[in-house]
Amino acid sequence: MEIQRITDLTLLREAYRDLKTRLYGKFVPEQFNADFFECGYVVSEDNNVLSALALYNNPKLKLKGKHAYCFGHFEAENNPEAIFLLFGELLKDLEQKRDSYLIGPMNGSTWDTYRLNDFENTQPFLLEQVHPFYYNELLELADFDVLVRYQSRIDYEIPCNKPETLELEKRFGENGVIFRKIDLENYDKELEKLFPFISKAFETNFLYTPISSAHFTEKYLQAKQIIQPDYVRIAENANGETIGFVFCYPNLLETKEKQLVVKTIARNPDPEWKGLGNVLVNQVFSLIKQQGFQSVIHAYMIDQGTSTGISNAYLGQDYKSYKLYFKEL
């Protein structure tokens, strides 16, 4: 069994090919965050890759006031010996980086793919990360601790049009707020307007780091193919500034019923706009109720996060959970 440290992204992508084909039955090329990529680590035996990861050094990523490195693109056979070698080599390289942390899996930042599914329910929804069930066990075997837990919740009732929510929507409208669907014909301009709003709305999120406008546009352009404008709502104030945003999409992997995924709920943090997220969610829920949807998934909420309050208001129930791990260096 041997380990390689690879700094060439082309070579590292190729190293994942056979491993991912064995694990998932197909190979999807890795999308590395080139801004923060340091190197990759690959463990192999008899020309078969057994485990691999990428190390990222995001200069803005901090935990408990200290700098944090992160590892991502973690893929592995269920082979503890390979995992000990993989993380042993990584930690040896980082042993001079005292007074910092290692977080993972995280592909560079929270704008990228991160955390592991805890597998209370194994059927994935659209855009949910899929990985073998033993990944959590391997990280815990390598002495990583759980840093934070996330949850997805499911709602089968889809309550909507509560009098207090409709009254709040009316009041916002009287104060000049415009509610509208996203305009896919002018999608680039929409993203240009959304970028500063979303950056500001997310900046208090746990482990948040900034993203460039170009990187933001690239990510949301990838999402365009699944967007149905009825389920992506924007609120603007009388000056045309974005003050609220809800991003939802149908779960096309669910074939037994019509199901919607609520991915993002954001509003201007000014107390003047308190309740705006509920109003935007209600507009979507009212529509899908008419369209015969039977359930809604509120995706990827940090435990005790602000989005959980919105989900509670709409009777979300526990559905799935996720873990993000860390180790003090």
Secondary structure, DSSP 8 states (H G I E B T S, - for coil): -EEEEE--HHHHHHHHHHHHHHHHSS-------TTTEEEEEEEEETTEEEEEEEEE--TT-EETTEEEEEEEEEEE-S-HHHHHHHHHHHHHHTTT--S-EEEESBSSSTTS-B-EE--SS----TT-----TTHHHHHHHTT-EEEEEEEEEEESS-----HHHHHHHHHHHHTT-EEEE--GGGHHHHHHHHHHHHHHHHTTSTT-----HHHHHHHHHHHGGG--GGGEEEEE-TTS-EEEEEEEEE-TT--SS-EEEEEEEEE--SGGGTTHHHHHHHHHHHHHHHTT--EEEEEEEETT-HHHHHHHHTT-EEEEEEEEEEEE-
